[in-house]
Every structure is written in C-alpha cells, then in structure tokens.
Amino acid sequence: MIYFVTGITGTVVPLIVEDLMKKDTDPVFYFALRKDTKGNGIQARFDSVVKSLDLDQSTKRKLVKNSKIVEINVEKDNLGIAPEMYSELIKNTEKILHGAADVRFDQPYDKIRISNVVFSEKIYSLFDEIKKFRKTHGKKEATLYYISTGYAYGKYKKPIPEDFPEFHPGKPDNTYAQTKAEAKIFILDKINRLNDRIVLFEPTIIGGAAKNGKTRTYNLHYVVFMLAYLGKLPFFTVNDVITEDIVPVDWVAAVISDIMAKDEYHQGVLRLASGPEAVPIRFMYEAGYDYYFKNDPVPGHKITKARIVPKWFLLFLLQFQKSVNRTLYFFTRNKRFRKLVKGISLMESYLPYIAGYKVFENEKSTKLIEKYTDCGTAPSLHDIYNEKGELVKKGYYNKIMKDTLETGWGGLVDFERLEKKTAAPCKAPQAAYSASRK
C-alpha cells in the first residue's frame, strides 16, 4: 500500500507508522514535511523521527528505503509541492493520512486556521485529484483518513453525541477547537454531498502509552501535573462529576493503523474515547499528589497541596492575576510579567479540558472498533497492559507519572536546580538529569 502522510513529527502519527510497518506487508510512504522554526531541514527532521521509532534496525532501514520526503508549504498552491512530485502523488497514492495540526490552545484564530483548516482543505484537494485519477484509470478507490478531535464539539452541557453524518458543535472552547470544528464541517460536507471515502478519527485527550506510560509530548494534563509538583498550583478545582477522558497514544495508533491496514472501513467517524470509563478529576488530583509525594526524586522537596476552590473562584483568581501582571508589565516593561500573563492565559485555555463537563458518548464507535479492528475498548486511566499484553488494573496512571519523573516532563523540570533549592542530595531516578534543561 502507498501512503501520503502528514504529521510524522507529531505525537500519534509516528506510532501509526510503526504499526503500519508491522501490519502492511509492503508499505511505501510519502511524508509531508517542512522546515521547523529552529532551522532544521526536512531530511534532518525525518532522520530524527526514524531514529526515535520503536523498530529494529532492519525495519528502520526498510522504512527509509520505502520512503520519500515531500517538502510542503501550506500557504502556497498545491501545498508548495514541486509539480513533478505533485503529479507523482496523484498517480501513486492509495491512502492519505492527515494527522498534522497545530494543537496549541492559545494561538490567534487567523494563524491557527492556516494549520488546521486551510491545510485540511488543500489535503482534500490533493485527495480529490487522486480520486479522479484512480477512477479514470480503473484503479481501486483511494481513502482519506483525517485525525480530528472529540473536542471539536466545544461546550456541551450534556453528553457529547455521536451524531454522524450530522455535526452540531457548541460554542468552541478556544481557537483550536474552533478550527478543528471548521475542518470537520468541511470534511463531512464531502462525505454527505459526494459520498467520499473518508474516515474521521476523534480522539479525546491523548496520554502516554498503555504499554509503558511514555509520551512524545508533555502537554495539557502533564502541564497541570508539573505545576502541582513544582508548587505553582496553589488553587485548583475538582468535582466528582467532572471526568477526564484520557486515552493511551498506543491504543489510538493501533485503532487507526488497523483501520488503514485492514482496508475494510472506508467512511464514517470513529470516536476514540474512554466514555463511561473516564476518570474523575478528584481521583486524578489525589492519586497524583500521593504518587509524587511518595516518589519524589528530590529529598526535602515539599509539594504543596492545592487549595480546592469552586471553578468560578479559580477563574476569578486567574483573571485577577492576569490583570495585575499586565499592569506591572505596562509600567515596568519587565518581560517576566508578560511571560506570566501568557502562562495564565494558557492555564485558562486548559480549564475546559481539565475542569469542564466533557462526557463523550462512544457506544457506536466501540462497536465499529470491535468489528473492524483487533482492538478492544481503550484501557482506562486506571489500567495498563504489561509486556505479555495482559491488562493490569491500577497501572496506567502510575506509569504516566513515573515517566514524568524519569524524564523531568521531557526536560521541562530541572531536578538539579530544584535540588539546590532544597539543599539536599538528589536520589534516583538519574534519567531525569539527562533530560533536564539548564
């Protein structure tokens, strides 16, 4: 099978590619890439991804041999792809996996719309050309797989429905949710009007792998864990009714790669959610505090337990802090205050995801997953698969937190610096040191 793939430098797509290398007997890839903000070229970025994959050396060599890198520019016609390569993609591609997106919650609408809406529209234009070429030449129909999000539905006061082929989003939580909703509306229109072979995947919050708790990125709930650990979360809001719908990244990748490799399900929406197995925020906070307290790698470090307040009061505090720091920046021009304003704004954008009513229906999708894949329901936050593939209760959440301490939240926390503040020698895990930022 020949695939055109976007998002290879992201969180989920690399794991999907890992799976496809094992599930497809002869995979060929075109990977869409662009230079990053640090000046790294597309070849260097691809090489870095291949190096990080959990594949043996012979499989990595096969992947490199069977891959072509396609340089793109989202703001140009035909994604800025060279004409010869664009024609080659139209002639050869059998499946498109569009997994690239800007997942930041604090971006201006006009900027994030390019990454999440315009990009999707141009990917569809390529798909449409492929579709017409294959029909003209009597070839098997192509399929477009698009990774959306359950949070495209925005604010809901009741369980968020599985209403395919309809879609009735509420008011968006932020510009990310707004643009993902716009992209979904665009894609659904192609299904409803043109009967296109398109599959949309709607994961909720993606956490570390069920196998080992590890992740490539430390966003959203990881940031909240980190702030609490560092004592920078003096106030928080929890509620037994509010739940956190987190699904393991390897389970998400397994479902998507099964759908693609088995080539039996070609149109519709699959919600990748925990649904009724989602975990209460109160459990997450209390279990997290206990774990970090017992396993803190820095002796003498005191983890201050947050004071639990109503949600409205927490919002008031955040607004008040933001106003104060804005005023201080206006008078002093000290960049520290501007940075604090940005951090508080980011925390505000997180609140609908970590302290809002978000209950996702997933009964229809669960039946489809059981029918068209070898995957069952998502391991809940309480559970984890061991190396034998057996489900072990109460393991997944601890694995996630263990990973944060082993890596220092991917290098965001400097344990050596924290050690100096406590004036006490630091104990294992030493792995945290190697990843820490100075």
Secondary structure, DSSP 8 states (H G I E B T S, - for coil): -EEEEE-TTSSSHHHHHHHHHHH-SS-EEEEEE---TT---HHHHHHHHHHHSS--HHHHHHHHHTEEEEE--TTSGGGG--HHHHHHHHHH-SEEEE------SS--HHHHHIIIIIHHHHHHHHHHHHHHHHHHTT----EEEEE--GGGG---SS-B---TT-----S-SSHHHHHHHHHHHHHHHHHHHH---EEEEEE-EEES-TTT---S---THHHHHHHHHTT---EE---SS-EE-EEEHHHHHHHHHHHHHHT---SEEEEE--GGG-EEHHHHHHHHHHHHHHH-SSTT------EE--HHHHHHHHHHHHHHHHHHHHHH--HHHHHHHHHHHHHHHHHHHHSS---B--HHHHHHHHHHSS--S---TT-EE-TTS-EETT-HHHHHHHHHHHHHHHHTS-HHHHHHHHTS---S-THHHHH---
